[in-house]
């Protein structure tokens, strides 16, 4: 039997492992912590291809550098001497123009269109979890705040996606916790949501039930050359297989840079917490002006937000949680934010050009899958499916061709 090792037990790594099993591979997954230990746990759980768009948008220039350095801003970086961070920011902001946004959106659209069907495929194939339809409620304090969001939707439609989007007269009927300060709202259809941590855990269980092995608490130090590629673990153990996949999220450069993957990957850290609501909220909520993405989660309500450019292993910054609370208090009612739970920070792998890194490296039979930014969850199963096809057949599906990691 052909063998494969996958480094990384998040949604992208486990999806790749599952699809390699579909093609007859005996799979071992290794992770330095555990299943869903990174950004696959505390994110908003949105499966929203209609919002899977380039992060570097021309509107970023409206707030200027001072907005990026504002510790309470939705997008933030610390003031420090860090050449790699500043080099990433320079390249990221260079892509924040209309021409590049359209070019990147055109390259994301093919995989966006495939995203949802591959969740169905895995659930039908034995992953014991679920996805649910919206609608998503999009809210603004004032109608003039909606222009940027409507422009983004128009851009997605222009590149070939069908997005059902219409005004919503009374958003409080669908989401009673929205305060009267939400005076303009829209209803976004055709998108789904899930509970990301439990879904990823169910996927890991499915991989094991099919005979796969998941090794947790095992840090990979380096990639090994040889007749078969392999990895060296911190305890000195070596794992070798016919194929090797690196899906380590924001930590990808530590292993992949020496393999010819030169595109910078910066941790774009997202924060979240959960709150109790007077009655269960049924639908996801997006508050674009405040950059808050909210989702029903195990009987509570998860509120997620911010994009913080720091090193991936830095501790949670309480000020970032408080910044989310400050925004949410103005737009929600009936919630005691002092009783929040499940405070979390996760490092999402962001590339300067907004495109993932999916494909073979300069080392034969060694592949990478990462760099999805905020869209790792929604694109994870499709990425795993198409990368497994490339690994098994040598053919590159057109939907991942723009994501060549050696670009």
Rosetta blueprint (number, residue, H / E / L):
1 X L
2 X L
3 X E
4 X E
5 X E
6 X E
7 X E
8 X L
9 X L
10 X L
11 X H
12 X H
13 X H
14 X H
15 X H
16 X H
17 X H
18 X H
19 X H
20 X H
21 X H
22 X H
23 X L
24 X L
25 X L
26 X E
27 X E
28 X E
29 X E
30 X E
31 X E
32 X L
33 X L
34 X L
35 X L
36 X L
37 X L
38 X L
39 X L
40 X L
41 X L
42 X L
43 X L
44 X L
45 X L
46 X E
47 X E
48 X L
49 X H
50 X H
51 X H
52 X L
53 X L
54 X L
55 X L
56 X L
57 X L
58 X L
59 X L
60 X H
61 X H
62 X H
63 X H
64 X H
65 X H
66 X H
67 X H
68 X H
69 X H
70 X L
71 X L
72 X L
73 X L
74 X L
75 X E
76 X E
77 X E
78 X L
79 X L
80 X L
81 X L
82 X L
83 X H
84 X H
85 X H
86 X H
87 X H
88 X H
89 X H
90 X H
91 X H
92 X H
93 X H
94 X H
95 X L
96 X L
97 X L
98 X H
99 X H
100 X H
101 X H
102 X H
103 X H
104 X H
105 X H
106 X H
107 X H
108 X H
109 X H
110 X H
111 X H
112 X H
113 X H
114 X H
115 X H
116 X H
117 X H
118 X H
119 X H
120 X H
121 X H
122 X H
123 X H
124 X H
125 X L
126 X L
127 X L
128 X L
129 X L
130 X L
131 X L
132 X E
133 X E
134 X L
135 X L
136 X E
137 X E
138 X E
139 X E
140 X E
141 X L
142 X L
143 X H
144 X H
145 X H
146 X H
147 X H
148 X H
149 X H
150 X H
151 X H
152 X H
153 X H
154 X H
155 X H
156 X H
157 X H
158 X H
159 X L
160 X L
161 X L
162 X L
163 X L
164 X E
165 X E
166 X E
167 X E
168 X L
169 X L
170 X L
171 X H
172 X H
173 X H
174 X H
175 X L
176 X L
177 X L
178 X E
179 X L
180 X L
181 X L
182 X L
183 X L
184 X E
185 X E
186 X E
187 X E
188 X E
189 X E
190 X L
191 X L
192 X E
193 X E
194 X L
195 X L
196 X H
197 X H
198 X H
199 X H
200 X H
201 X H
202 X H
203 X H
204 X H
205 X H
206 X H
207 X H
208 X H
209 X H
210 X L
211 X L
212 X L
213 X E
214 X E
215 X E
216 X E
217 X L
218 X L
219 X L
220 X E
221 X E
222 X E
223 X E
224 X E
225 X L
226 X L
227 X L
228 X L
229 X L
230 X E
231 X E
232 X E
233 X E
234 X L
235 X L
236 X L
237 X L
238 X E
239 X E
240 X E
241 X L
242 X L
243 X E
244 X E
245 X E
246 X E
247 X L
248 X L
249 X H
250 X H
251 X H
252 X H
253 X H
254 X H
255 X H
256 X H
257 X H
258 X H
259 X H
260 X L
261 X L
262 X L
263 X L
264 X L
265 X E
266 X E
267 X E
268 X E
269 X E
270 X E
271 X E
272 X E
273 X E
274 X E
275 X E
276 X L
277 X L
278 X L
279 X L
280 X L
281 X L
282 X L
283 X L
284 X L
285 X E
286 X E
287 X E
288 X L
289 X L
290 X L
291 X L
292 X E
293 X E
294 X E
295 X E
296 X E
297 X E
298 X L
299 X L
300 X E
301 X E
302 X E
303 X E
304 X E
305 X E
306 X E
307 X E
308 X E
309 X E
310 X L
311 X L
312 X L
313 X L
314 X L
315 X L
316 X L
317 X L
318 X H
319 X H
320 X H
321 X H
322 X H
323 X H
324 X H
325 X H
326 X H
327 X H
328 X H
329 X H
330 X H
331 X H
332 X E
333 X L
334 X L
335 X L
336 X L
337 X H
338 X H
339 X H
340 X L
341 X E
342 X E
343 X E
344 X E
345 X E
346 X E
347 X E
348 X E
349 X E
350 X E
351 X E
352 X L
353 X L
354 X L
355 X L
356 X L
357 X E
358 X E
359 X E
360 X E
361 X L
362 X L
363 X L
364 X L
365 X L
366 X E
367 X E
368 X E
369 X E
370 X E
371 X L
372 X L
373 X H
374 X H
375 X H
376 X H
377 X H
378 X H
379 X H
380 X H
381 X H
382 X H
383 X H
384 X H
385 X H
386 X H
387 X H
388 X H
389 X H
390 X H
391 X H
392 X H
393 X H
394 X L
395 X L
396 X L
397 X L
398 X H
399 X H
400 X H
401 X H
402 X L
403 X L
404 X L
405 X L
406 X L
407 X L
